[in-house]
């Protein structure tokens, strides 16, 4: 195994090593459960009771809208589809879009009714349009939850109205928020809309942070007596995106205030960096027995890292590469590892993979390489 120190970051560290960062303890929130993550790296910055199973209330509608945008992306439904409103949807309790039985409403308007107005009636109408019944739609919701790694989540309805066993966690909801933001980015702007008017009734978005903090551009509120006041929010500053989840706050203003504390702490004391791009060449190594004598190594996906603010100059990056690489080489095969550390603590480890194929050389060329390798092994 050949060890290579990544020159760029090491040089920065040698020339301008920063002093150790002093970071205060994260704020203690008046909430049952919460989590703050860097959306780019997935790094958890703050958490408390993040795996505590709790009723998600209308945060449920995040999955409802996610499933709908999946269906739109697959072409199974269209935004201008006309949805006939059922008695069940019209009679939905709690927050409503005020759609009327027997009338027809477009999928696009119903999606706005779910995301902006938190309409239980709109949620049921979309569930019935996509899957025939709300019960069938719930089965799809749970399949998506499993697919997204939401291991502690169970949905019983599309609205978040109280139901025994209907549950989620702050960590699971942060995963869902990440997919909403990135999987179908064309629909994410709906989450920052401050108002939607339908049937001559204008309703404001219940996410107060949209009105308080220009960095915030989503996502969803929730409230029942059992769940308390909940808020999943996301914000960007200087290219860094944070996702926060607060569950079980005491009031509408409290959930916004506590969420803002998390976001402010994250932006103030941490920073996100893209170290390497997907398929970027990080190392070029010799290849034996191949038609070409070199191989580019890199990472399969972009590498992001979250570190205390001002500490980029203290990062140590080490590439460990296999001493002997022989053809044939298939793109994606692992031939080493990249390790990033800060103050002696390993922050991430990623495999170094082949970025292209290398086919075997002809017989004579391979014979010569075997001879050279024999003597190389004697003296190495």
C-alpha positions in Angstrom: 0.0 0.0 0.0 1.4 3.3 -1.1 0.7 6.4 1.1 0.3 9.7 -0.6 -0.4 12.9 1.3 -2.9 15.1 -0.7 -0.7 18.1 -1.6 -3.2 20.9 -1.9 -4.7 20.7 1.6 -1.4 19.8 3.2 0.2 22.8 1.7 -2.6 25.0 3.0 -2.1 23.5 6.4 1.6 24.1 6.4 1.3 27.7 5.3 -1.7 28.9 7.3 -2.5 26.4 10.1 -5.4 27.8 12.0 -5.7 27.9 15.7 -8.1 25.3 17.3 -11.6 26.4 17.0 -13.5 27.4 20.2 -17.2 26.4 19.8 -19.8 26.8 22.6 -22.2 24.1 23.5 -25.2 23.9 21.2 -28.4 25.6 22.4 -30.7 23.7 24.7 -34.1 23.9 23.1 -37.5 23.8 24.7 -38.6 20.9 22.6 -39.0 17.1 23.0 -36.7 16.1 20.1 -34.5 17.9 17.5 -31.7 17.5 15.0 -29.6 19.8 12.8 -27.7 18.4 9.8 -25.6 19.8 7.0 -27.6 18.8 3.9 -24.5 18.5 1.7 -22.4 16.3 3.9 -25.1 14.6 6.0 -23.1 15.5 9.1 -25.2 15.8 12.3 -24.3 19.1 14.0 -26.7 19.0 16.9 -29.2 16.3 18.1 -31.2 15.5 21.1 -33.6 12.5 21.3 -33.4 12.4 17.5 -34.5 8.8 17.5 -37.4 9.2 19.9 -40.5 7.9 18.3 -43.2 10.6 18.2 -46.4 11.5 16.4 -45.4 13.7 13.4 -48.8 15.5 13.0 -48.9 17.3 9.7 -45.2 16.7 9.1 -46.8 13.5 7.6 -47.7 15.7 4.6 -44.0 15.9 3.7 -44.3 12.2 2.6 -47.7 12.8 1.0 -46.2 15.6 -1.2 -43.0 13.6 -1.9 -45.0 10.6 -3.2 -47.0 13.0 -5.4 -43.9 14.6 -6.9 -42.5 11.1 -7.5 -45.6 10.3 -9.4 -45.3 13.5 -11.4 -41.7 12.8 -12.2 -42.6 9.3 -13.5 -45.3 10.7 -15.6 -48.0 8.7 -13.9 -50.0 11.9 -13.2 -49.9 15.4 -14.5 -50.1 18.8 -12.7 -53.2 19.7 -14.8 -55.0 16.4 -14.1 -58.5 17.1 -12.9 -59.3 15.5 -9.5 -62.9 15.0 -8.5 -63.3 15.6 -4.8 -64.8 12.8 -2.8 -67.1 13.0 0.3 -64.2 11.7 2.5 -61.8 14.4 1.3 -64.5 17.2 1.7 -65.3 16.1 5.2 -61.6 16.0 6.4 -61.1 17.4 9.9 -58.5 20.0 10.9 -56.7 22.3 8.6 -58.3 22.5 5.2 -57.9 23.9 1.7 -61.8 24.2 1.5 -62.3 22.1 -1.5 -65.9 21.1 -2.2 -67.5 17.6 -2.8 -68.1 16.8 -6.4 -66.0 19.7 -7.7 -62.8 19.1 -9.7 -59.4 20.6 -8.7 -56.1 20.3 -10.5 -53.3 18.2 -9.0 -51.1 21.3 -9.1 -53.5 23.3 -6.9 -54.0 20.3 -4.5 -50.3 20.0 -4.1 -50.1 23.7 -3.2 -53.0 23.1 -0.8 -51.0 20.4 0.9 -47.6 22.1 1.1 -48.7 25.8 1.7 -52.1 25.5 3.4 -51.5 22.0 5.1 -54.9 20.9 3.8 -56.1 17.6 5.1 -58.8 17.6 2.5 -56.2 18.2 -0.2 -54.0 15.4 1.1 -56.8 12.8 1.0 -57.9 14.0 -2.5 -54.4 13.5 -3.8 -54.0 10.1 -2.1 -57.2 8.9 -3.7 -56.2 10.3 -7.1 -52.8 8.5 -7.0 -53.7 5.2 -5.5 -57.5 4.9 -5.6 -58.0 5.0 -1.8 -56.2 6.7 1.1 -55.4 3.3 2.5 -53.6 2.2 -0.7 -51.7 5.4 -0.8 -50.6 4.9 2.8 -49.1 1.6 1.8 -47.0 3.4 -0.8 -46.0 6.0 1.8 -44.6 3.3 4.0 -42.8 1.6 1.1 -41.1 4.9 0.3 -40.2 5.4 4.0 -38.4 2.0 4.0 -36.7 2.9 0.8 -35.4 6.2 2.1 -34.1 4.6 5.3 -36.7 6.0 7.6 -36.5 2.9 9.8 -38.6 4.3 12.7 -41.5 5.7 10.7 -45.0 4.2 10.2 -47.8 6.0 8.5 -51.5 5.2 9.0 -52.9 8.1 7.0 -51.9 10.8 4.5 -52.7 13.7 6.8 -51.1 13.3 10.2 -54.4 13.3 12.0 -54.0 11.3 15.3 -53.9 7.6 14.9 -52.4 4.9 17.2 -49.0 3.7 15.9 -48.7 6.7 13.4 -45.1 7.7 14.2 -41.7 9.1 13.1 -38.5 10.6 14.5 -36.6 13.8 14.0 -33.8 11.8 12.3 -36.2 10.1 9.8 -37.8 13.4 9.0 -34.5 15.0 8.3 -33.8 12.3 5.7 -37.1 12.9 4.1 -36.5 16.6 4.0 -33.2 16.0 2.2 -34.9 13.9 -0.5 -37.6 16.5 -0.9 -35.0 19.2 -1.5 -32.8 17.3 -3.9 -34.7 14.6 -5.6 -37.3 16.9 -7.2 -35.8 20.3 -6.9 -38.3 21.8 -9.4 -41.0 21.4 -6.8 -39.1 22.5 -3.8 -39.8 26.3 -4.3 -43.4 25.5 -3.4 -42.2 25.1 0.2 -41.2 28.7 0.5 -44.5 30.2 -0.8 -45.9 32.4 1.9 -49.5 32.3 0.8 -51.9 30.4 -1.4 -55.4 31.5 -2.4 -58.0 29.0 -3.4 -61.8 29.3 -3.7 -61.4 33.0 -2.8 -59.8 32.0 0.5 -56.3 33.1 1.1 -54.3 31.2 3.7 -50.8 32.0 4.9 -48.0 29.4 5.3 -47.8 28.5 8.9 -44.0 28.4 8.8 -43.2 31.7 10.6 -39.5 31.4 9.6 -40.4 32.2 6.0 -41.5 35.6 7.3 -38.7 36.0 9.9 -35.5 34.8 8.2 -34.6 35.3 4.6 -32.3 32.3 4.7 -35.2 29.9 5.2 -36.9 28.4 2.1 -39.0 25.6 3.6 -40.3 23.1 4.7 -43.4 22.1 6.8 -45.2 22.6 10.1 -47.2 20.3 12.2 -49.4 20.4 15.3 -51.8 18.2 17.3 -52.4 18.1 21.0 -50.4 14.9 21.3 -47.5 16.0 19.0 -47.2 19.5 20.2 -45.8 22.1 17.7 -43.4 20.7 15.2 -41.3 22.3 12.4 -39.0 21.0 9.7 -37.0 23.8 8.2 -34.2 24.4 5.8 -32.0 27.4 5.1 -29.0 28.4 3.1 -26.1 30.8 3.7 -22.9 31.1 1.7 -23.5 27.9 -0.1 -24.2 25.9 3.0 -27.6 24.3 3.5 -28.9 23.2 6.9 -31.9 21.1 7.7 -33.4 21.3 11.2 -36.2 19.3 12.7 -37.9 20.4 16.0 -40.7 18.3 17.5 -42.8 18.9 20.6 -42.4 22.6 21.1 -45.0 24.5 23.1 -46.4 27.0 20.6 -46.3 28.1 17.0 -43.9 30.9 17.8 -41.8 28.6 20.0 -41.2 26.0 17.3 -40.0 28.8 14.9 -37.9 30.4 17.6 -36.2 27.1 18.6 -35.6 26.2 15.0 -34.0 29.5 14.3 -31.7 28.9 17.3 -30.5 25.7 15.7 -30.0 27.2 12.3 -28.1 30.3 13.6 -25.8 28.1 15.7 -25.0 25.9 12.7 -24.2 28.8 10.4 -22.2 30.7 13.0 -19.9 28.0 14.1 -19.6 25.5 11.2 -18.9 25.5 7.5 -19.4 23.1 4.7 -16.8 22.4 2.0 -16.9 20.4 -1.2 -13.5 18.7 -1.2 -13.8 16.7 -4.4 -16.2 16.4 -7.3 -17.8 13.2 -8.5 -15.4 11.4 -10.9 -12.6 13.9 -10.2 -9.1 12.5 -10.6 -7.4 12.5 -7.2 -4.6 10.1 -7.9 -2.9 8.7 -11.0 -1.2 5.3 -10.5 0.8 2.9 -12.6 -1.0 -0.1 -14.2 0.8 -3.3 -15.1 -0.2 -5.7 -17.9 -2.5 -3.1 -19.4 -2.8 -1.5 -22.8 -2.3 1.8 -21.0 0.2 2.2 -18.2 -1.7 4.6 -16.0 -5.0 4.6 -14.1 -7.0 7.6 -12.7 -8.4 7.1 -9.3 -11.1 9.2 -7.6 -14.4 9.0 -5.6 -17.7 7.7 -6.8 -19.7 10.7 -5.4 -18.8 14.2 -4.5 -17.1 14.5 -1.1 -18.5 17.2 1.3 -17.3 17.8 4.8 -18.6 19.8 7.7 -16.0 21.3 10.0 -15.8 24.1 12.6 -15.5 27.4 11.0 -12.0 28.5 10.1 -10.5 25.0 10.3 -10.1 24.1 6.6 -6.3 24.8 6.9 -5.9 22.1 9.5 -7.3 19.3 7.5 -5.0 16.3 6.8 -5.8 14.3 3.7 -4.1 11.0 3.0 -4.5 8.7 0.0 -3.6 5.1 0.5 -3.2 3.4 -2.9 -2.5 -0.3 -3.8 1.2 -0.8 -4.5 0.6 -3.0 -7.6 -2.4 -2.6 -9.9 -2.8 -5.1 -12.7 -5.1 -5.1 -15.7 -7.8 -5.9 -16.5 -9.3 -3.0 -14.6 -13.0 -2.3 -14.5 -14.4 1.2 -13.8 -15.5 1.4 -10.2 -13.1 -1.2 -8.8 -11.5 -0.1 -5.5 -7.7 0.4 -5.3 -7.2 2.4 -2.2 -8.7 4.8 0.3 -8.9 8.5 1.0 -8.9 9.6 4.7 -9.6 13.1 5.9 -8.7 14.0 9.5 -8.9 17.1 11.7 -6.8 17.4 14.9 -6.2 13.6 14.7 -9.8 12.7 14.4 -10.9 10.9 11.3 -13.8 12.8 9.7 -14.4 10.5 6.7 -13.0 7.6 4.8 -13.9 6.9 1.2 -12.7 4.2 -1.2 -10.6 5.3 -4.2 -12.1 3.8 -7.3 -11.0 3.3 -10.9 -12.4 6.1 -13.1 -12.1 4.1 -16.3 -11.5 0.7 -17.7 -8.0 -0.6 -18.6 -7.9 -3.7 -20.8 -5.1 -6.3 -20.9 -2.2 -5.7 -23.2 -1.0 -8.2 -25.8 1.0 -11.3 -24.8 4.5 -9.8 -25.4 3.7 -6.6 -23.5 2.3 -8.6 -20.6 5.4 -10.9 -20.6 7.7 -7.9 -20.3 5.6 -6.5 -17.4 5.8 -9.9 -15.6 9.6 -9.8 -15.9 9.8 -6.2 -14.7 7.4 -7.0 -11.8 9.6 -10.0 -10.8 12.6 -7.8 -10.3 10.5 -5.0 -8.8 9.3 -7.4 -6.1 12.9 -8.5 -5.4 14.1 -5.0 -4.6 10.9 -3.4 -3.1 
